[in-house]
Amino acid sequence: MSRLFRRALLALAAAVITLLCVGGPAAAHGFSSTVYVHVTEGDGGRLRTAVDVEYDLFVVSAADSGHDDPLFRSGTAAFDAGDSARQAEALDAHAGSAVKYVTDRFSVTSGGTACRATRTGDFTIGRREDVPYAGLVLDWSCPAEGDDHVVRSALFPDGEHYVRDAKTIVTYEVGDRSGSAALDGEHPSFSISQSWYERFWEFFRLGAEHLLTGIDHILFLLALIAGSRRPREVVLAATSFTLAHSVTFLLAALGVVDVPPAVVEPVIALSIAVVAGWYLWRVWRRGVEAADLGTAGEGHFGLDRAGWTRLGVVFCFGLVHGLGFAGALGIHDAWSWTLLWSLLVFNVGIEAVQLAIIGLAFPVLVLIRRQAPWAGLWTTGTISAGVAAMGLVWFVQRVSAV
């Protein structure tokens, strides 16, 4: 066994162990929230921001004195009752603390000078992601003239311990400028005068980070790689997965489909177990040679009937993963074409990371298989068994959490 082979095997084993160790939580993405902001020109040269925040999270976060706060008591009672009118009344009755929470964490500056916020109208209640959202309209008076407005959001930070990795999705139509931006804890602000490539990079980065931090999607991809015998198999499987999740990603962005996370998340976990278990089943049914060395009968594109069936299964599960990607941005409404373009860029970021993982992991498996076929079978079998077990654990946890 060569030194290069031993190093490759150790590197791959370390990577798998790391993935499985950090992949314990039932919800791979954690409990997060998305804030939606639409920026337009207001009256008298002011800037207007329509801010939508998740209602129950907003009530808990804005309550100054915890459970004894009047906003918390009336707001949570209205939420439990499912009464939109009562929810709006609770916020209006305690508008001071509610508005202060937003303006302390959301701001607009112009020419480096802070703009002053004025509440316009009453709170409104709508629904996004199948939960109530509170709407607040703020007009911003800016002392400095110009179009270099900078929007900053630190709403629902990790330090408040209610959610983590909260995002603010901003769309804007100001003068002859329009576009969108994604803000989070690491990138909390953007300028309305930003260039198109800066907007591109924001959503590309967000997509790449989402896949890297979404351990369930990475394990699904690893199961595809481990169960592929030849480069064309993993390419076809990855392409099928990409096409499928792109379809549902776009359908969700256009508001055509809306599947609750309570359904999507368990199915994603089950897909991980099924795809990983498929390779183990092939080893047991057809034997080592056919499973790992590719001596089974082949048809079109170098795939036998089992290979085509696996491709179909991957495509179907890819449709569900697309809903998971869409859920990362709370995509459940038909937005502007400008935002839709940004969401496509988000998808490009996902694909870039996916291709990078394939480019790194698959050659290592090929090297192991060529150096020692039995060691290759042992390695891929271990990976598949571990990933399948983790998928089943997640599936049980997510179903029981519903």
C-alpha positions in Angstrom: 0.0 0.0 0.0 1.6 3.2 -1.2 2.2 6.3 1.0 -0.1 8.3 -1.3 -2.9 5.8 -0.9 -2.6 5.7 2.9 -2.8 9.5 3.0 -5.8 9.6 0.8 -7.6 7.0 2.8 -6.8 8.8 6.1 -7.9 12.1 4.7 -11.2 10.7 3.5 -11.9 8.9 6.8 -11.2 12.1 8.7 -13.6 14.0 6.5 -16.4 11.5 7.0 -15.9 11.4 10.7 -15.9 15.2 10.9 -19.2 15.3 8.9 -20.9 12.7 11.1 -19.7 14.3 14.3 -21.1 17.7 13.5 -24.2 16.3 11.9 -26.0 15.5 15.1 -28.9 18.0 15.3 -32.2 16.8 14.0 -32.7 20.1 12.1 -29.5 20.5 10.1 -30.3 24.2 9.4 -31.3 25.1 13.0 -34.2 27.4 13.8 -33.7 30.6 11.9 -35.9 33.4 10.7 -36.0 35.7 7.7 -36.9 39.4 7.7 -38.2 41.0 4.5 -37.7 44.7 3.6 -38.9 46.6 0.6 -37.3 50.0 0.1 -39.0 52.7 -2.1 -39.0 56.5 -2.3 -41.4 58.1 0.1 -43.0 61.6 0.2 -40.8 64.7 0.4 -37.6 63.0 -0.7 -37.7 60.5 2.2 -36.9 56.9 1.9 -39.6 54.4 2.9 -39.0 50.9 4.2 -41.7 48.3 4.6 -40.4 45.8 7.2 -42.0 42.4 7.7 -40.9 40.3 10.7 -42.0 37.0 12.1 -44.8 37.9 14.6 -44.2 35.6 17.5 -40.4 36.1 17.4 -40.9 39.8 17.2 -43.2 39.9 20.2 -40.8 37.8 22.4 -37.7 39.8 21.2 -39.3 43.3 21.6 -40.6 42.6 25.2 -38.3 44.6 27.5 -39.1 42.8 30.7 -39.6 39.2 29.6 -42.8 37.3 30.3 -44.1 40.1 32.6 -44.0 42.7 29.7 -47.5 43.7 28.6 -46.5 43.3 24.9 -45.4 39.7 25.6 -48.7 38.8 27.4 -51.1 40.4 24.9 -49.0 39.5 21.9 -48.6 35.8 22.7 -52.3 35.5 23.7 -53.2 36.9 20.3 -50.8 34.5 18.6 -52.1 31.5 20.4 -55.7 32.5 19.5 -54.6 32.8 15.8 -56.5 36.2 15.6 -54.8 38.6 13.1 -56.8 41.6 14.3 -55.8 41.0 18.0 -52.2 40.5 16.9 -52.1 43.9 15.2 -53.9 45.5 18.1 -51.3 44.2 20.6 -48.5 45.7 18.6 -50.3 49.0 18.1 -51.1 49.2 21.8 -47.4 48.8 22.6 -46.0 50.5 19.5 -43.3 52.4 21.4 -41.3 49.3 22.5 -42.1 47.4 19.2 -40.9 50.2 17.0 -37.9 50.9 19.2 -36.8 47.2 18.9 -36.7 47.6 15.1 -35.1 51.0 14.9 -32.4 50.0 17.4 -31.4 47.2 15.1 -32.4 48.4 11.6 -31.1 51.7 10.2 -30.6 53.8 7.1 -27.7 56.3 6.7 -26.9 58.8 3.9 -23.5 60.3 3.3 -22.4 58.6 6.5 -25.1 60.4 8.6 -27.9 58.6 10.3 -31.4 59.1 9.0 -34.4 59.6 11.3 -37.2 57.1 11.3 -40.9 57.9 11.5 -43.6 55.3 11.8 -46.2 55.5 9.1 -49.6 53.9 9.7 -50.5 51.0 12.0 -49.0 47.6 12.2 -50.4 45.0 9.7 -50.5 41.2 9.9 -49.9 38.9 6.9 -48.6 35.4 6.4 -45.3 34.1 5.1 -43.9 30.6 5.4 -47.3 29.7 6.8 -46.8 31.8 9.9 -48.0 35.3 10.9 -45.7 38.2 9.9 -46.0 41.7 11.3 -45.6 44.6 8.9 -44.2 48.0 9.9 -43.7 51.0 7.5 -41.0 53.5 8.4 -40.2 56.8 6.6 -36.6 57.9 6.9 -35.6 61.6 6.8 -32.0 62.0 5.7 -30.0 65.2 6.2 -27.6 64.5 3.4 -28.8 64.5 -0.2 -27.7 61.8 -2.7 -28.4 58.2 -3.5 -25.7 56.6 -1.4 -28.1 55.3 1.2 -26.7 52.4 3.3 -29.2 50.0 4.8 -28.1 48.1 7.9 -29.9 45.2 9.6 -29.1 43.4 12.9 -32.6 42.2 13.6 -32.8 39.0 15.7 -29.1 38.6 16.4 -27.7 35.3 17.7 -26.9 37.0 21.0 -30.6 37.2 21.8 -30.7 33.3 21.8 -34.1 33.0 20.2 -32.9 32.1 16.7 -29.6 31.8 14.9 -28.4 33.0 11.5 -31.3 35.3 10.9 -31.3 36.9 7.5 -32.8 40.1 6.1 -33.8 40.0 2.4 -34.0 43.5 1.0 -35.5 44.5 -2.3 -35.4 48.1 -3.5 -36.7 50.5 -6.1 -35.2 53.9 -5.6 -35.0 56.3 -8.5 -33.5 54.4 -11.4 -31.9 51.8 -9.2 -33.5 48.5 -8.3 -32.2 45.3 -7.0 -32.0 43.1 -3.9 -29.5 42.1 -1.2 -29.2 39.5 1.5 -27.9 40.7 4.9 -26.8 38.5 7.9 -24.6 38.7 10.9 -21.3 38.7 8.9 -22.6 41.1 6.2 -25.1 43.4 7.9 -25.2 46.3 5.5 -25.3 47.3 1.8 -25.4 50.4 -0.3 -28.3 51.1 -2.6 -25.8 52.4 -5.1 -23.9 49.1 -5.1 -22.9 47.6 -8.5 -24.5 44.6 -10.1 -21.5 42.4 -9.4 -21.6 43.3 -5.7 -25.3 42.1 -5.6 -24.3 39.0 -7.5 -21.6 38.2 -5.0 -23.9 38.6 -2.0 -26.3 36.0 -3.1 -23.6 33.7 -4.5 -21.9 33.8 -1.1 -25.2 33.1 0.7 -25.8 30.1 -1.5 -22.3 28.7 -1.0 -22.5 29.2 2.7 -25.9 27.6 2.9 -24.6 24.3 1.3 -21.5 24.3 3.4 -23.5 24.7 6.7 -26.3 22.4 5.6 -24.8 19.1 6.7 -27.8 17.1 5.4 -27.2 18.3 1.8 -23.5 17.6 2.0 -24.2 14.0 3.3 -26.7 13.5 0.5 -24.0 14.5 -2.0 -21.4 12.3 -0.3 -23.8 9.3 -0.6 -24.1 10.0 -4.4 -20.3 10.1 -4.7 -19.7 6.9 -2.6 -22.3 5.0 -4.6 -21.0 5.9 -8.0 -18.6 3.5 -9.8 -17.4 5.8 -12.6 -17.1 9.5 -13.3 -20.1 9.5 -15.6 -22.2 8.0 -12.9 -21.5 10.8 -10.4 -21.8 13.4 -13.1 -25.2 12.1 -14.2 -26.4 11.8 -10.6 -25.2 15.3 -9.7 -26.8 16.7 -12.9 -30.1 14.9 -12.1 -30.0 16.3 -8.6 -29.2 19.8 -9.8 -32.0 19.9 -12.4 -34.5 18.6 -9.9 -33.8 21.0 -7.1 -33.5 23.9 -9.6 -37.1 23.1 -10.7 -38.7 23.2 -7.3 -36.4 26.1 -6.2 -37.9 28.2 -9.1 -41.4 27.0 -8.5 -41.2 28.0 -4.9 -39.8 31.4 -5.8 -42.7 32.0 -8.2 -45.2 31.0 -5.5 -46.4 27.9 -7.5 -45.6 25.4 -4.8 -45.7 25.8 -1.0 -44.8 22.7 1.0 -44.4 23.1 4.8 -41.0 22.4 6.4 -42.6 19.8 8.6 -42.9 17.7 5.4 -39.8 18.8 3.6 -37.2 18.2 6.4 -38.1 14.6 7.2 -38.2 13.7 3.5 -34.7 15.2 3.1 -33.5 13.1 5.9 -35.1 10.0 4.5 -33.5 10.7 1.1 -30.1 10.7 2.6 -30.7 7.2 4.1 -32.2 5.8 0.9 -29.5 7.0 -1.5 -26.7 5.9 0.9 -28.5 2.5 1.5 -28.9 2.0 -2.2 -25.2 1.2 -2.6 -25.2 -1.1 0.4 -28.2 -3.0 -1.1 -26.3 -3.3 -4.5 -23.3 -4.8 -2.7 -25.5 -7.4 -1.0 -27.6 -8.2 -4.1 -25.0 -8.3 -6.8 -21.8 -8.9 -5.0 -18.6 -7.0 -4.6 -17.4 -7.1 -8.2 -20.6 -5.7 -9.8 -21.2 -3.2 -7.0 -17.7 -1.7 -6.8 -15.9 -2.5 -10.0 -18.6 -2.0 -12.6 -18.9 -5.3 -14.2 -22.7 -5.5 -14.2 -24.5 -5.2 -17.6 -24.7 -1.6 -18.9 -27.1 0.2 -21.2 -27.5 3.8 -22.4 -24.9 6.2 -21.0 -23.1 3.3 -19.3 -26.0 2.7 -16.9 -27.8 -0.6 -16.3 -31.5 -0.7 -15.2 -30.6 -0.4 -11.5 -28.5 2.7 -12.4 -31.4 4.3 -14.2 -33.7 3.5 -11.3 -31.2 5.1 -8.9 -31.0 8.2 -11.2 -34.8 8.5 -11.0 -34.8 8.2 -7.2 -32.1 10.9 -7.0 -34.2 13.2 -9.3 -37.3 12.8 -7.1 -35.4 13.5 -3.9 -33.7 16.4 -5.6 -37.2 18.0 -6.1 -37.6 17.9 -2.3 -34.1 19.3 -1.6 -35.0 22.2 -3.9 -37.8 23.0 -1.4 -35.2 22.9 1.4 -33.0 25.3 -0.5 -35.9 27.6 -1.1 -36.9 27.4 2.6 -33.5 28.7 3.5 -34.6 32.1 2.2 -38.2 31.7 3.1 -39.3 31.6 -0.6 -43.0 31.3 -0.6 -44.2 34.4 -2.5 -44.0 35.6 -6.0 -41.6 38.4 -5.9 -40.1 40.7 -8.5 -38.0 39.4 -11.3 -35.0 41.3 -9.9 -35.2 39.2 -6.7 -35.8 36.1 -8.7 -32.5 36.8 -10.5 -30.8 37.1 -7.2 -32.3 33.8 -6.1 -30.9 32.1 -9.2 -27.5 33.5 -8.2 -28.1 31.9 -4.8 -28.6 28.6 -6.6 -25.3 29.1 -8.6 -23.5 29.5 -5.3 -25.0 26.1 -4.2 -23.9 24.5 -7.4 -20.3 25.8 -7.2 -19.8 24.2 -3.8 -21.4 21.0 -4.9 -19.1 20.7 -7.9 -16.1 21.5 -5.6 -17.0 18.7 -3.2 -17.4 16.3 -6.1 -14.1 17.4 -7.6 -12.3 16.8 -4.3 -13.9 13.6 -3.0 -14.5 11.5 -6.1 -10.9 11.4 -7.3 -9.8 10.3 -3.9 -12.3 7.4 -4.1 -11.1 6.5 -7.6 -7.5 6.5 -6.3 -8.4 4.1 -3.4 -10.3 1.8 -5.7 -7.4 1.5 -8.2 -4.8 1.0 -5.5 -6.8 -1.6 -3.6 -10.3 -2.6 -4.8 -11.2 -4.3 -1.5 -10.1 -1.2 0.5 -12.2 0.9 -1.9 -15.2 -1.3 -1.2 -14.6 -1.1 2.6 -14.2 2.7 2.4 -17.3 3.3 0.3 -19.3 0.8 2.4 -18.3 2.6 5.6 -19.2 6.0 4.2 -22.6 4.7 2.9 -23.4 2.9 6.2 -22.6 6.0 8.3 -24.5 8.4 6.1 -27.5 6.0 6.0 -27.5 5.7 9.8 -27.4 9.5 10.2 -30.2 9.9 7.7 -32.4 7.5 9.6 -31.6 9.2 12.9 -32.5 12.6 11.5 -35.7 11.2 9.9 -36.9 9.8 13.3 -36.0 13.0 15.1 -37.7 15.3 12.6 -40.9 13.2 12.4 -41.1 13.1 16.2 -40.6 16.8 16.4 -43.6 17.5 14.2 
